């Protein structure tokens, strides 16, 4: 099991990744809508993983 600090670090990494993917999606939208859609989907997945990690932190703190 990872420590809370490890989880927080991973959340920050995934959040930055999501922001970068959204930025890329915005940049390529006019040129390649399908690629923009893929970038947005990857960003959504990263944010979902962030939420799972946040829930894990809550579980660990409740123990």
Secondary structure, 3 states (H helix, E strand, C coil): CCCHHHHHHHHHHHHHHHHHHHHHHHHHCCCCHHHHHHHHHHHHHHHHHHHHHHHHHHHHHHC
